Amino acid sequence: MRGILLASLAALSLHVAAADNVKDAKAKLHEYFETFNKNDIHKVTTEIYSTPLHTGFGSNHGVLATPAEAFESLDEFRKQISSEGWVKFRIDDVQTCELSDTLVLLDTHYTGIYKEGSDNPGTSSTLMYVLQKIDDTWMIIAYYGHDHDKRPNCG
């Protein structure tokens, strides 16, 4: 009886730890969006990204080897979308997949919000972020674009 109780408690603590991992990884993703929306590219590339950072869009894949390379790439992207009227990004939906206690996939539908009166009021996109717990901190180590209707399945 005591063995069953201990096993049940151990299973429950693992479930709670897994839920905390996903919750903490999602909090880091929200911090990323908030920080990018504030145009704090330096914080994104030094406190949220872990380099080398792998990126993938369709058949185009790349690696941003250093925080300086990540900063240059993200700053260029920010300048481009700002010139098109971008105001901010809003997370619409996140599906999670915990691969281990230190590795989580966060598949994210988000909308790019544009200025009022713009020809483009908003665009919806999908990115899958890979977060790894490094020294007790969740960091984005990769992200991949994919079709809206092709979301990962953990099962």
Contacts in CASP RR format, 6 or more apart in sequence:
PFRMAT RR
TARGET T0000
AUTHOR 0000-0000-0000
METHOD contacts of the structure
MODEL  1
MRGILLASLAALSLHVAAADNVKDAKAKLHEYFETFNKNDIHKVTTEIYS
TPLHTGFGSNHGVLATPAEAFESLDEFRKQISSEGWVKFRIDDVQTCELS
DTLVLLDTHYTGIYKEGSDNPGTSSTLMYVLQKIDDTWMIIAYYGHDHDK
RPNCG
17 101 0 8 1.000
18 98 0 8 1.000
18 101 0 8 1.000
21 98 0 8 1.000
21 101 0 8 1.000
21 104 0 8 1.000
21 133 0 8 1.000
22 96 0 8 1.000
22 98 0 8 1.000
22 104 0 8 1.000
24 138 0 8 1.000
25 96 0 8 1.000
25 104 0 8 1.000
25 106 0 8 1.000
25 131 0 8 1.000
25 133 0 8 1.000
25 138 0 8 1.000
26 94 0 8 1.000
26 96 0 8 1.000
26 106 0 8 1.000
27 138 0 8 1.000
28 48 0 8 1.000
28 131 0 8 1.000
28 137 0 8 1.000
28 138 0 8 1.000
28 139 0 8 1.000
28 140 0 8 1.000
29 91 0 8 1.000
29 94 0 8 1.000
29 106 0 8 1.000
29 108 0 8 1.000
29 129 0 8 1.000
29 131 0 8 1.000
29 140 0 8 1.000
30 91 0 8 1.000
31 48 0 8 1.000
32 44 0 8 1.000
32 48 0 8 1.000
32 129 0 8 1.000
32 140 0 8 1.000
33 89 0 8 1.000
33 90 0 8 1.000
33 91 0 8 1.000
33 110 0 8 1.000
35 43 0 8 1.000
35 44 0 8 1.000
35 48 0 8 1.000
36 44 0 8 1.000
36 74 0 8 1.000
36 78 0 8 1.000
36 89 0 8 1.000
37 88 0 8 1.000
37 89 0 8 1.000
39 78 0 8 1.000
41 71 0 8 1.000
41 74 0 8 1.000
41 75 0 8 1.000
41 78 0 8 1.000
42 71 0 8 1.000
44 70 0 8 1.000
44 74 0 8 1.000
45 51 0 8 1.000
45 67 0 8 1.000
45 68 0 8 1.000
45 70 0 8 1.000
45 71 0 8 1.000
45 74 0 8 1.000
46 67 0 8 1.000
48 139 0 8 1.000
48 140 0 8 1.000
49 64 0 8 1.000
49 67 0 8 1.000
49 70 0 8 1.000
49 139 0 8 1.000
49 140 0 8 1.000
49 141 0 8 1.000
50 132 0 8 1.000
50 134 0 8 1.000
50 139 0 8 1.000
50 140 0 8 1.000
50 141 0 8 1.000
51 64 0 8 1.000
51 65 0 8 1.000
51 66 0 8 1.000
51 67 0 8 1.000
51 69 0 8 1.000
51 70 0 8 1.000
52 63 0 8 1.000
52 64 0 8 1.000
52 65 0 8 1.000
52 66 0 8 1.000
53 63 0 8 1.000
53 64 0 8 1.000
53 70 0 8 1.000
53 140 0 8 1.000
53 141 0 8 1.000
53 142 0 8 1.000
53 143 0 8 1.000
54 61 0 8 1.000
54 62 0 8 1.000
54 63 0 8 1.000
54 130 0 8 1.000
54 141 0 8 1.000
54 142 0 8 1.000
55 61 0 8 1.000
55 62 0 8 1.000
55 63 0 8 1.000
55 64 0 8 1.000
55 142 0 8 1.000
55 143 0 8 1.000
55 144 0 8 1.000
56 62 0 8 1.000
56 142 0 8 1.000
56 143 0 8 1.000
56 144 0 8 1.000
56 145 0 8 1.000
57 144 0 8 1.000
57 145 0 8 1.000
58 145 0 8 1.000
58 146 0 8 1.000
64 70 0 8 1.000
64 73 0 8 1.000
84 114 0 8 1.000
84 120 0 8 1.000
85 114 0 8 1.000
85 115 0 8 1.000
85 118 0 8 1.000
85 120 0 8 1.000
86 112 0 8 1.000
86 113 0 8 1.000
86 114 0 8 1.000
87 112 0 8 1.000
87 113 0 8 1.000
87 114 0 8 1.000
87 115 0 8 1.000
88 112 0 8 1.000
88 113 0 8 1.000
89 110 0 8 1.000
89 111 0 8 1.000
89 112 0 8 1.000
89 113 0 8 1.000
90 110 0 8 1.000
90 111 0 8 1.000
90 112 0 8 1.000
90 113 0 8 1.000
91 108 0 8 1.000
91 109 0 8 1.000
91 110 0 8 1.000
92 109 0 8 1.000
92 110 0 8 1.000
92 111 0 8 1.000
92 124 0 8 1.000
93 108 0 8 1.000
93 109 0 8 1.000
94 106 0 8 1.000
94 107 0 8 1.000
94 108 0 8 1.000
94 109 0 8 1.000
95 106 0 8 1.000
95 107 0 8 1.000
95 151 0 8 1.000
95 152 0 8 1.000
96 104 0 8 1.000
96 105 0 8 1.000
96 106 0 8 1.000
96 107 0 8 1.000
97 104 0 8 1.000
97 105 0 8 1.000
97 107 0 8 1.000
97 152 0 8 1.000
97 153 0 8 1.000
97 154 0 8 1.000
98 104 0 8 1.000
98 154 0 8 1.000
99 105 0 8 1.000
101 133 0 8 1.000
102 132 0 8 1.000
102 133 0 8 1.000
102 134 0 8 1.000
103 130 0 8 1.000
103 131 0 8 1.000
103 132 0 8 1.000
103 133 0 8 1.000
104 130 0 8 1.000
104 131 0 8 1.000
104 132 0 8 1.000
104 138 0 8 1.000
105 128 0 8 1.000
105 129 0 8 1.000
105 130 0 8 1.000
105 131 0 8 1.000
105 152 0 8 1.000
105 154 0 8 1.000
106 128 0 8 1.000
106 129 0 8 1.000
106 131 0 8 1.000
107 126 0 8 1.000
107 127 0 8 1.000
107 128 0 8 1.000
107 129 0 8 1.000
107 151 0 8 1.000
107 152 0 8 1.000
108 126 0 8 1.000
108 127 0 8 1.000
108 128 0 8 1.000
108 129 0 8 1.000
109 124 0 8 1.000
109 125 0 8 1.000
109 126 0 8 1.000
109 148 0 8 1.000
110 124 0 8 1.000
110 125 0 8 1.000
110 126 0 8 1.000
110 127 0 8 1.000
111 122 0 8 1.000
111 123 0 8 1.000
111 124 0 8 1.000
111 125 0 8 1.000
112 122 0 8 1.000
112 123 0 8 1.000
112 124 0 8 1.000
112 125 0 8 1.000
113 121 0 8 1.000
113 122 0 8 1.000
114 120 0 8 1.000
114 121 0 8 1.000
114 122 0 8 1.000
114 123 0 8 1.000
124 148 0 8 1.000
125 145 0 8 1.000
126 145 0 8 1.000
126 146 0 8 1.000
126 147 0 8 1.000
126 148 0 8 1.000
126 151 0 8 1.000
127 143 0 8 1.000
127 144 0 8 1.000
127 145 0 8 1.000
127 146 0 8 1.000
128 143 0 8 1.000
128 144 0 8 1.000
128 145 0 8 1.000
128 146 0 8 1.000
128 152 0 8 1.000
129 140 0 8 1.000
129 142 0 8 1.000
129 143 0 8 1.000
130 140 0 8 1.000
130 141 0 8 1.000
130 142 0 8 1.000
130 143 0 8 1.000
130 144 0 8 1.000
131 138 0 8 1.000
131 139 0 8 1.000
131 140 0 8 1.000
131 141 0 8 1.000
132 138 0 8 1.000
132 139 0 8 1.000
132 141 0 8 1.000
133 139 0 8 1.000
END
